[in-house]
Each structure stands twice: as C-alpha cells, then as structure tokens.
Amino acid sequence: MNYRFVFLGAPGSGKGTWSGIVSQRLDLSHLSTGDLLRQEVAEGSELGQKAKAFMEAGELVPDEMILALVDKKLGEVEGVILDGYPRNLAQAQSLDEILEKNEIGLTKVVYLDVPEDELVRRITSRIVCPNCGATYNLQTMPPKVEGICDRCGSKLVQRKDDTEEVFRTRLEAYKKQTAPLLEYYEEAGLLLRYSNFGPQTEERAQEFLALLTKE
C-alpha cells in the first residue's frame, strides 16, 4: 500500500526520527522540508539564498518557497512521509489542492505531542552532520565517537537555529501557525495523536507502526 503520512509536532518533537524509522520499514520516501531547504542553501540556489536569512533567524520560510519544493517532490514519489509540511492552514489547503490534482489522499496525520520543557532540552542538545544530514542528541542519542558522525565520519555541528534563543522564536511561530492544523485535520478525521515522550525502543517502534497502519 502506498501510505501517505503527514507528521506534525513542534521543533524537537521527533518528526525526523520517526520519519526515518517509518520510511525505512514501510519503504516510503521521507520528505523533510527542512532538509530540502538546507540542501538548497548548501547548493547556493536562488531559493536557498532567499531561505537562508529566514532559517538563521529562526523564522518560518514563506509558503510559496515551501510549496514549490513540495509540489515538485510529490510528483516524483508514491508512498511518502511529509515531515515539516504543512505548517499552517494556507499550506494545508495548498497541499489538498496538490493531492487532488494528483488524485491521491492522505492516510493519516500524526501529531507528536511532547512537553515544552522537554522540547527545549532536546533542541539545545542536538547536533547534526553537515555532510549526510544525520541527527544526534548529546543526552539521548550521542554518536559513538564524540563529535564524529557514525555514518560518514564527518565532524558534527550544532545548527545555528538550535540555540535556546532561536528555538523560543521558532516555538512561538509554531504555536501561532502550526497548532491550528490539529483542529483542521481532526475535523477531517485524519488526526492521530501520539505522546512521544520516553526512550526510543523497538517495542515503541512496533507500537507506532501498528497505529499508523491500522485501518
């Protein structure tokens, strides 16, 4: 089955982690708008240069930039996890139009619920690989060798938007623009709420996959 999921949640709620697990086990494409944008920035594209200023300030990238990326990528894949999109009602409505155009629909919209204090702790402890995009957490999921990526051996860094000050800005933007999506998708009968607090275990992974694929 070509599952199509949207993962919602505040920065640090675990969207990237769960997207990676689910995409691998269900053979789905993982589309993270954050990763797609960072790729554009790294390549120095026109869109990337425009997005860079917003990202480093902890502000949300304008809808039209995100929509252009998502529309292109959805035309290239079948089963998919959308991680980081949509982020507001306007984007959700645009996504509905894209899906309708392609005569497809969403399977479920998953909201990863995490307490705010835990979000701050996770974000300020996060380090990433600038080469392959792997993500680690100094407290909960550190690399095997300090400061070095397990996958490719590159030096790990903290993203500029992962400081507490910038994160607080991102969190406020999330509350204002993204949280209303919960009501939108709940009314559509698509919303699944999941408390993503606790250790990452195989038992939890199996539980999560069962919830996602339940008819």
PyRosetta script that sets phi, psi and omega in degrees:
from pyrosetta import init, pose_from_sequence

init()
pose = pose_from_sequence("MNYRFVFLGAPGSGKGTWSGIVSQRLDLSHLSTGDLLRQEVAEGSELGQKAKAFMEAGELVPDEMILALVDKKLGEVEGVILDGYPRNLAQAQSLDEILEKNEIGLTKVVYLDVPEDELVRRITSRIVCPNCGATYNLQTMPPKVEGICDRCGSKLVQRKDDTEEVFRTRLEAYKKQTAPLLEYYEEAGLLLRYSNFGPQTEERAQEFLALLTKE")
pose.set_psi(1, 138.1)
pose.set_omega(1, 177.7)
pose.set_phi(2, -87.9)
pose.set_psi(2, 87.5)
pose.set_omega(2, 179.3)
pose.set_phi(3, -69.7)
pose.set_psi(3, 145.4)
pose.set_omega(3, 174.4)
pose.set_phi(4, -132.3)
pose.set_psi(4, 107.5)
pose.set_omega(4, -176.7)
pose.set_phi(5, -112.9)
pose.set_psi(5, 149.2)
pose.set_omega(5, 166.4)
pose.set_phi(6, -115.2)
pose.set_psi(6, 129.9)
pose.set_omega(6, 175.8)
pose.set_phi(7, -106.2)
pose.set_psi(7, 119.0)
pose.set_omega(7, 178.6)
pose.set_phi(8, -109.4)
pose.set_psi(8, 152.5)
pose.set_omega(8, 176.8)
pose.set_phi(9, 159.9)
pose.set_psi(9, 158.1)
pose.set_omega(9, 179.6)
pose.set_phi(10, -65.0)
pose.set_psi(10, 162.1)
pose.set_omega(10, 173.7)
pose.set_phi(11, -54.4)
pose.set_psi(11, 131.0)
pose.set_omega(11, -179.3)
pose.set_phi(12, 89.6)
pose.set_psi(12, 3.0)
pose.set_omega(12, -176.9)
pose.set_phi(13, -79.7)
pose.set_psi(13, -11.0)
pose.set_omega(13, 176.9)
pose.set_phi(14, 107.0)
pose.set_psi(14, 14.8)
pose.set_omega(14, -179.0)
pose.set_phi(15, -59.3)
pose.set_psi(15, -45.3)
pose.set_omega(15, -178.5)
pose.set_phi(16, -66.3)
pose.set_psi(16, -41.3)
pose.set_omega(16, -179.9)
pose.set_phi(17, -62.8)
pose.set_psi(17, -50.6)
pose.set_omega(17, -179.1)
pose.set_phi(18, -68.8)
pose.set_psi(18, -35.4)
pose.set_omega(18, 177.8)
pose.set_phi(19, -60.5)
pose.set_psi(19, -41.5)
pose.set_omega(19, 179.5)
pose.set_phi(20, -63.7)
pose.set_psi(20, -43.6)
pose.set_omega(20, -179.8)
pose.set_phi(21, -65.6)
pose.set_psi(21, -49.8)
pose.set_omega(21, -175.3)
pose.set_phi(22, -68.4)
pose.set_psi(22, -41.2)
pose.set_omega(22, -178.9)
pose.set_phi(23, -62.3)
pose.set_psi(23, -37.3)
pose.set_omega(23, 179.7)
pose.set_phi(24, -70.0)
pose.set_psi(24, -44.5)
pose.set_omega(24, -174.0)
pose.set_phi(25, -78.1)
pose.set_psi(25, -27.0)
pose.set_omega(25, 179.2)
pose.set_phi(26, -106.1)
pose.set_psi(26, 5.7)
pose.set_omega(26, 178.4)
pose.set_phi(27, 56.8)
pose.set_psi(27, 54.8)
pose.set_omega(27, 179.3)
pose.set_phi(28, -114.1)
pose.set_psi(28, 154.3)
pose.set_omega(28, 173.6)
pose.set_phi(29, -79.6)
pose.set_psi(29, 134.8)
pose.set_omega(29, 179.5)
pose.set_phi(30, -102.1)
pose.set_psi(30, 109.9)
pose.set_omega(30, -179.9)
pose.set_phi(31, -107.0)
pose.set_psi(31, 103.2)
pose.set_omega(31, 176.2)
pose.set_phi(32, -101.7)
pose.set_psi(32, 117.4)
pose.set_omega(32, -179.6)
pose.set_phi(33, -63.7)
pose.set_psi(33, -32.3)
pose.set_omega(33, 177.3)
pose.set_phi(34, -62.7)
pose.set_psi(34, -45.4)
pose.set_omega(34, 178.9)
pose.set_phi(35, -66.2)
pose.set_psi(35, -40.6)
pose.set_omega(35, 178.9)
pose.set_phi(36, -62.0)
pose.set_psi(36, -41.5)
pose.set_omega(36, 179.1)
pose.set_phi(37, -67.3)
pose.set_psi(37, -42.8)
pose.set_omega(37, 179.7)
pose.set_phi(38, -64.2)
pose.set_psi(38, -32.8)
pose.set_omega(38, 175.6)
pose.set_phi(39, -64.4)
pose.set_psi(39, -42.1)
pose.set_omega(39, 177.9)
pose.set_phi(40, -62.9)
pose.set_psi(40, -39.5)
pose.set_omega(40, 178.6)
pose.set_phi(41, -64.1)
pose.set_psi(41, -46.0)
pose.set_omega(41, -179.0)
pose.set_phi(42, -62.4)
pose.set_psi(42, -35.1)
pose.set_omega(42, -179.7)
pose.set_phi(43, -80.6)
pose.set_psi(43, -10.3)
pose.set_omega(43, 178.3)
pose.set_phi(44, 70.5)
pose.set_psi(44, 26.3)
pose.set_omega(44, 179.2)
pose.set_phi(45, -68.1)
pose.set_psi(45, 166.6)
pose.set_omega(45, 179.1)
pose.set_phi(46, -61.1)
pose.set_psi(46, -43.5)
pose.set_omega(46, 178.2)
pose.set_phi(47, -63.6)
pose.set_psi(47, -40.7)
pose.set_omega(47, -179.2)
pose.set_phi(48, -62.5)
pose.set_psi(48, -40.1)
pose.set_omega(48, 179.0)
pose.set_phi(49, -65.1)
pose.set_psi(49, -38.1)
pose.set_omega(49, 179.4)
pose.set_phi(50, -70.2)
pose.set_psi(50, -38.7)
pose.set_omega(50, -177.3)
pose.set_phi(51, -73.4)
pose.set_psi(51, -27.6)
pose.set_omega(51, -173.1)
pose.set_phi(52, -57.6)
pose.set_psi(52, -43.2)
pose.set_omega(52, -178.2)
pose.set_phi(53, -63.2)
pose.set_psi(53, -39.8)
pose.set_omega(53, 179.0)
pose.set_phi(54, -66.4)
pose.set_psi(54, -44.9)
pose.set_omega(54, -175.7)
pose.set_phi(55, -65.0)
pose.set_psi(55, -43.1)
pose.set_omega(55, -177.3)
pose.set_phi(56, -70.7)
pose.set_psi(56, -21.8)
pose.set_omega(56, 177.5)
pose.set_phi(57, -89.9)
pose.set_psi(57, -2.2)
pose.set_omega(57, -179.1)
pose.set_phi(58, 78.0)
pose.set_psi(58, 15.1)
pose.set_omega(58, -179.6)
pose.set_phi(59, -96.0)
pose.set_psi(59, 156.5)
pose.set_omega(59, 179.3)
pose.set_phi(60, -75.1)
pose.set_psi(60, 137.0)
pose.set_omega(60, 177.3)
pose.set_phi(61, -70.1)
pose.set_psi(61, 137.8)
pose.set_omega(61, -177.6)
pose.set_phi(62, -54.0)
pose.set_psi(62, 147.8)
pose.set_omega(62, -174.7)
pose.set_phi(63, -54.7)
pose.set_psi(63, -42.5)
pose.set_omega(63, -173.9)
pose.set_phi(64, -62.9)
pose.set_psi(64, -31.1)
pose.set_omega(64, 177.8)
pose.set_phi(65, -68.7)
pose.set_psi(65, -44.6)
pose.set_omega(65, -179.7)
pose.set_phi(66, -65.5)
pose.set_psi(66, -44.9)
pose.set_omega(66, -177.2)
pose.set_phi(67, -59.3)
pose.set_psi(67, -40.1)
pose.set_omega(67, -179.8)
pose.set_phi(68, -61.8)
pose.set_psi(68, -40.8)
pose.set_omega(68, 178.8)
pose.set_phi(69, -67.2)
pose.set_psi(69, -47.1)
pose.set_omega(69, -176.0)
pose.set_phi(70, -65.8)
pose.set_psi(70, -43.3)
pose.set_omega(70, -179.5)
pose.set_phi(71, -58.6)
pose.set_psi(71, -43.6)
pose.set_omega(71, 179.9)
pose.set_phi(72, -64.0)
pose.set_psi(72, -46.9)
pose.set_omega(72, -175.2)
pose.set_phi(73, -69.7)
pose.set_psi(73, -37.4)
pose.set_omega(73, -179.5)
pose.set_phi(74, -64.2)
pose.set_psi(74, -26.1)
pose.set_omega(74, 177.6)
pose.set_phi(75, -76.8)
pose.set_psi(75, -9.4)
pose.set_omega(75, -176.2)
pose.set_phi(76, -104.8)
pose.set_psi(76, -9.2)
pose.set_omega(76, -174.1)
pose.set_phi(77, -130.4)
pose.set_psi(77, 170.1)
pose.set_omega(77, 176.0)
pose.set_phi(78, -112.0)
pose.set_psi(78, -88.0)
pose.set_omega(78, 174.8)
pose.set_phi(79, -69.1)
pose.set_psi(79, 138.1)
pose.set_omega(79, -170.8)
pose.set_phi(80, -154.6)
pose.set_psi(80, 151.3)
pose.set_omega(80, 167.3)
pose.set_phi(81, -116.8)
pose.set_psi(81, 122.8)
pose.set_omega(81, 175.3)
pose.set_phi(82, -94.9)
pose.set_psi(82, 112.5)
pose.set_omega(82, -176.0)
pose.set_phi(83, -112.0)
pose.set_psi(83, 107.9)
pose.set_omega(83, 179.8)
pose.set_phi(84, 98.3)
pose.set_psi(84, 6.0)
pose.set_omega(84, 178.0)
pose.set_phi(85, -149.7)
pose.set_psi(85, 133.9)
pose.set_omega(85, 0.5)
pose.set_phi(86, -79.7)
pose.set_psi(86, 159.5)
pose.set_omega(86, -180.0)
pose.set_phi(87, -112.8)
pose.set_psi(87, -8.2)
pose.set_omega(87, 178.6)
pose.set_phi(88, -153.6)
pose.set_psi(88, 173.6)
pose.set_omega(88, -175.1)
pose.set_phi(89, -64.2)
pose.set_psi(89, -37.4)
pose.set_omega(89, 179.6)
pose.set_phi(90, -62.2)
pose.set_psi(90, -42.1)
pose.set_omega(90, 178.4)
pose.set_phi(91, -67.0)
pose.set_psi(91, -38.0)
pose.set_omega(91, 178.9)
pose.set_phi(92, -62.3)
pose.set_psi(92, -41.4)
pose.set_omega(92, 179.2)
pose.set_phi(93, -68.0)
pose.set_psi(93, -37.8)
pose.set_omega(93, 176.3)
pose.set_phi(94, -65.5)
pose.set_psi(94, -38.7)
pose.set_omega(94, 177.7)
pose.set_phi(95, -63.4)
pose.set_psi(95, -41.8)
pose.set_omega(95, 177.5)
pose.set_phi(96, -57.3)
pose.set_psi(96, -40.4)
pose.set_omega(96, 179.8)
pose.set_phi(97, -66.2)
pose.set_psi(97, -41.2)
pose.set_omega(97, 178.6)
pose.set_phi(98, -64.0)
pose.set_psi(98, -44.7)
pose.set_omega(98, -179.6)
pose.set_phi(99, -63.7)
pose.set_psi(99, -42.3)
pose.set_omega(99, 179.4)
pose.set_phi(100, -63.5)
pose.set_psi(100, -40.3)
pose.set_omega(100, 178.9)
pose.set_phi(101, -59.8)
pose.set_psi(101, -37.0)
pose.set_omega(101, -179.2)
pose.set_phi(102, -92.2)
pose.set_psi(102, 3.6)
pose.set_omega(102, 177.9)
pose.set_phi(103, 57.4)
pose.set_psi(103, 45.2)
pose.set_omega(103, 176.8)
pose.set_phi(104, -133.8)
pose.set_psi(104, 167.8)
pose.set_omega(104, 178.8)
pose.set_phi(105, -139.7)
pose.set_psi(105, 173.2)
pose.set_omega(105, 177.9)
pose.set_phi(106, -85.8)
pose.set_psi(106, 146.0)
pose.set_omega(106, 175.8)
pose.set_phi(107, -83.2)
pose.set_psi(107, -53.0)
pose.set_omega(107, 177.9)
pose.set_phi(108, -153.0)
pose.set_psi(108, 155.2)
pose.set_omega(108, 171.7)
pose.set_phi(109, -115.9)
pose.set_psi(109, 117.0)
pose.set_omega(109, -172.6)
pose.set_phi(110, -103.7)
pose.set_psi(110, 124.2)
pose.set_omega(110, 176.6)
pose.set_phi(111, -102.8)
pose.set_psi(111, 117.0)
pose.set_omega(111, 178.8)
pose.set_phi(112, -90.9)
pose.set_psi(112, 108.9)
pose.set_omega(112, -173.4)
pose.set_phi(113, -95.8)
pose.set_psi(113, 121.3)
pose.set_omega(113, -178.4)
pose.set_phi(114, -138.3)
pose.set_psi(114, 135.2)
pose.set_omega(114, 177.6)
pose.set_phi(115, -58.1)
pose.set_psi(115, 147.6)
pose.set_omega(115, -174.3)
pose.set_phi(116, -61.1)
pose.set_psi(116, -41.7)
pose.set_omega(116, 179.7)
pose.set_phi(117, -60.7)
pose.set_psi(117, -37.6)
pose.set_omega(117, 178.7)
pose.set_phi(118, -68.5)
pose.set_psi(118, -36.7)
pose.set_omega(118, 177.8)
pose.set_phi(119, -60.4)
pose.set_psi(119, -44.8)
pose.set_omega(119, 179.9)
pose.set_phi(120, -61.7)
pose.set_psi(120, -44.1)
pose.set_omega(120, -179.1)
pose.set_phi(121, -62.1)
pose.set_psi(121, -43.0)
pose.set_omega(121, -178.3)
pose.set_phi(122, -65.3)
pose.set_psi(122, -47.1)
pose.set_omega(122, -174.7)
pose.set_phi(123, -64.2)
pose.set_psi(123, -45.4)
pose.set_omega(123, -176.7)
pose.set_phi(124, -72.6)
pose.set_psi(124, -10.8)
pose.set_omega(124, 177.3)
pose.set_phi(125, -102.8)
pose.set_psi(125, 2.8)
pose.set_omega(125, -174.1)
pose.set_phi(126, -85.7)
pose.set_psi(126, 137.8)
pose.set_omega(126, 172.7)
pose.set_phi(127, -131.6)
pose.set_psi(127, 151.7)
pose.set_omega(127, -175.2)
pose.set_phi(128, -133.5)
pose.set_psi(128, 161.8)
pose.set_omega(128, 175.2)
pose.set_phi(129, -95.9)
pose.set_psi(129, 118.7)
pose.set_omega(129, -179.6)
pose.set_phi(130, -70.9)
pose.set_psi(130, -13.1)
pose.set_omega(130, -178.0)
pose.set_phi(131, -89.9)
pose.set_psi(131, -54.8)
pose.set_omega(131, -175.8)
pose.set_phi(132, -107.1)
pose.set_psi(132, -8.1)
pose.set_omega(132, 176.6)
pose.set_phi(133, 87.8)
pose.set_psi(133, 2.3)
pose.set_omega(133, 179.4)
pose.set_phi(134, -62.4)
pose.set_psi(134, 144.6)
pose.set_omega(134, -177.6)
pose.set_phi(135, -118.0)
pose.set_psi(135, 137.9)
pose.set_omega(135, 178.8)
pose.set_phi(136, -131.5)
pose.set_psi(136, 163.7)
pose.set_omega(136, 174.8)
pose.set_phi(137, -130.9)
pose.set_psi(137, 126.3)
pose.set_omega(137, -174.9)
pose.set_phi(138, -60.9)
pose.set_psi(138, -26.2)
pose.set_omega(138, -177.7)
pose.set_phi(139, -96.0)
pose.set_psi(139, -39.6)
pose.set_omega(139, -172.9)
pose.set_phi(140, -108.4)
pose.set_psi(140, -25.9)
pose.set_omega(140, -177.8)
pose.set_phi(141, -148.7)
pose.set_psi(141, 67.2)
pose.set_omega(141, -177.7)
pose.set_phi(142, -74.0)
pose.set_psi(142, 159.0)
pose.set_omega(142, 175.0)
pose.set_phi(143, -69.5)
pose.set_psi(143, 159.7)
pose.set_omega(143, -179.5)
pose.set_phi(144, -64.6)
pose.set_psi(144, -38.3)
pose.set_omega(144, 175.8)
pose.set_phi(145, -113.7)
pose.set_psi(145, 127.2)
pose.set_omega(145, -175.0)
pose.set_phi(146, -54.0)
pose.set_psi(146, 125.2)
pose.set_omega(146, 175.4)
pose.set_phi(147, 78.4)
pose.set_psi(147, 3.2)
pose.set_omega(147, -176.5)
pose.set_phi(148, -122.8)
pose.set_psi(148, 135.4)
pose.set_omega(148, -179.5)
pose.set_phi(149, -68.2)
pose.set_psi(149, 130.8)
pose.set_omega(149, 178.2)
pose.set_phi(150, -63.2)
pose.set_psi(150, -34.1)
pose.set_omega(150, -172.9)
pose.set_phi(151, -78.0)
pose.set_psi(151, -50.3)
pose.set_omega(151, -170.7)
pose.set_phi(152, -123.5)
pose.set_psi(152, -4.1)
pose.set_omega(152, 176.5)
pose.set_phi(153, 81.9)
pose.set_psi(153, 7.4)
pose.set_omega(153, 179.3)
pose.set_phi(154, -77.4)
pose.set_psi(154, 161.4)
pose.set_omega(154, 178.6)
pose.set_phi(155, -75.7)
pose.set_psi(155, 131.2)
pose.set_omega(155, -178.8)
pose.set_phi(156, -82.9)
pose.set_psi(156, 150.1)
pose.set_omega(156, -178.4)
pose.set_phi(157, -136.8)
pose.set_psi(157, 162.7)
pose.set_omega(157, 170.3)
pose.set_phi(158, -96.2)
pose.set_psi(158, 129.5)
pose.set_omega(158, 178.7)
pose.set_phi(159, -65.5)
pose.set_psi(159, 149.8)
pose.set_omega(159, -179.2)
pose.set_phi(160, -62.5)
pose.set_psi(160, -26.0)
pose.set_omega(160, -178.7)
pose.set_phi(161, -93.1)
pose.set_psi(161, 14.3)
pose.set_omega(161, 179.1)
pose.set_phi(162, -108.3)
pose.set_psi(162, 15.8)
pose.set_omega(162, 171.1)
pose.set_phi(163, -80.3)
pose.set_psi(163, 158.2)
pose.set_omega(163, -176.4)
pose.set_phi(164, -62.5)
pose.set_psi(164, -40.4)
pose.set_omega(164, -178.4)
pose.set_phi(165, -60.8)
pose.set_psi(165, -48.5)
pose.set_omega(165, -179.8)
pose.set_phi(166, -68.2)
pose.set_psi(166, -37.0)
pose.set_omega(166, -180.0)
pose.set_phi(167, -62.4)
pose.set_psi(167, -40.7)
pose.set_omega(167, 179.3)
pose.set_phi(168, -59.8)
pose.set_psi(168, -38.2)
pose.set_omega(168, 176.8)
pose.set_phi(169, -63.7)
pose.set_psi(169, -44.7)
pose.set_omega(169, 179.0)
pose.set_phi(170, -63.0)
pose.set_psi(170, -38.9)
pose.set_omega(170, -177.7)
pose.set_phi(171, -66.5)
pose.set_psi(171, -40.0)
pose.set_omega(171, 178.0)
pose.set_phi(172, -65.4)
pose.set_psi(172, -40.3)
pose.set_omega(172, 177.5)
pose.set_phi(173, -63.3)
pose.set_psi(173, -39.9)
pose.set_omega(173, 178.2)
pose.set_phi(174, -60.9)
pose.set_psi(174, -47.0)
pose.set_omega(174, -177.0)
pose.set_phi(175, -60.2)
pose.set_psi(175, -40.2)
pose.set_omega(175, -177.0)
pose.set_phi(176, -74.4)
pose.set_psi(176, -38.8)
pose.set_omega(176, -170.6)
pose.set_phi(177, -104.8)
pose.set_psi(177, -34.0)
pose.set_omega(177, -173.4)
pose.set_phi(178, -95.5)
pose.set_psi(178, -38.2)
pose.set_omega(178, -177.6)
pose.set_phi(179, -53.9)
pose.set_psi(179, -38.2)
pose.set_omega(179, 178.4)
pose.set_phi(180, -60.2)
pose.set_psi(180, -16.3)
pose.set_omega(180, 178.0)
pose.set_phi(181, -65.5)
pose.set_psi(181, -25.5)
pose.set_omega(181, 179.6)
pose.set_phi(182, -60.0)
pose.set_psi(182, -45.2)
pose.set_omega(182, 178.5)
pose.set_phi(183, -65.6)
pose.set_psi(183, -40.6)
pose.set_omega(183, -178.5)
pose.set_phi(184, -59.2)
pose.set_psi(184, -48.7)
pose.set_omega(184, -177.7)
pose.set_phi(185, -79.8)
pose.set_psi(185, -24.8)
pose.set_omega(185, 175.5)
pose.set_phi(186, -67.0)
pose.set_psi(186, -41.4)
pose.set_omega(186, 177.9)
pose.set_phi(187, -64.5)
pose.set_psi(187, -29.2)
pose.set_omega(187, 178.7)
pose.set_phi(188, -82.0)
pose.set_psi(188, -4.4)
pose.set_omega(188, 179.2)
pose.set_phi(189, 75.4)
pose.set_psi(189, 22.4)
pose.set_omega(189, -175.9)
pose.set_phi(190, -108.8)
pose.set_psi(190, -12.8)
pose.set_omega(190, -168.9)
pose.set_phi(191, -80.2)
pose.set_psi(191, 132.0)
pose.set_omega(191, 172.2)
pose.set_phi(192, -121.5)
pose.set_psi(192, 119.6)
pose.set_omega(192, 179.2)
pose.set_phi(193, -94.1)
pose.set_psi(193, 133.0)
pose.set_omega(193, -179.0)
pose.set_phi(194, -136.5)
pose.set_psi(194, 124.5)
pose.set_omega(194, 178.7)
pose.set_phi(195, -79.0)
pose.set_psi(195, 105.6)
pose.set_omega(195, -175.6)
pose.set_phi(196, -98.1)
pose.set_psi(196, 66.3)
pose.set_omega(196, -179.1)
pose.set_phi(197, -132.4)
pose.set_psi(197, 118.9)
pose.set_omega(197, -178.4)
pose.set_phi(198, 136.4)
pose.set_psi(198, 173.9)
pose.set_omega(198, -177.2)
pose.set_phi(199, -67.0)
pose.set_psi(199, 148.7)
pose.set_omega(199, 177.7)
pose.set_phi(200, -82.4)
pose.set_psi(200, 108.3)
pose.set_omega(200, -177.6)
pose.set_phi(201, -125.8)
pose.set_psi(201, 164.6)
pose.set_omega(201, 177.0)
pose.set_phi(202, -64.9)
pose.set_psi(202, -36.6)
pose.set_omega(202, 178.6)
pose.set_phi(203, -60.8)
pose.set_psi(203, -43.5)
pose.set_omega(203, 178.4)
pose.set_phi(204, -66.5)
pose.set_psi(204, -37.8)
pose.set_omega(204, 178.7)
pose.set_phi(205, -61.8)
pose.set_psi(205, -43.1)
pose.set_omega(205, 178.8)
pose.set_phi(206, -64.6)
pose.set_psi(206, -40.9)
pose.set_omega(206, 178.7)
pose.set_phi(207, -62.2)
pose.set_psi(207, -43.8)
pose.set_omega(207, -178.2)
pose.set_phi(208, -65.1)
pose.set_psi(208, -45.3)
pose.set_omega(208, 179.3)
pose.set_phi(209, -62.3)
pose.set_psi(209, -37.4)
pose.set_omega(209, 178.9)
pose.set_phi(210, -65.3)
pose.set_psi(210, -39.1)
pose.set_omega(210, 178.1)
pose.set_phi(211, -65.1)
pose.set_psi(211, -40.2)
pose.set_omega(211, -177.7)
pose.set_phi(212, -67.0)
pose.set_psi(212, -39.1)
pose.set_omega(212, -171.9)
pose.set_phi(213, -96.3)
pose.set_psi(213, -0.7)
pose.set_omega(213, 178.4)
pose.set_phi(214, -65.8)
pose.set_psi(214, 131.4)
pose.set_omega(214, -178.7)
pose.set_phi(215, -69.4)
pose.dump_pdb("model.pdb")
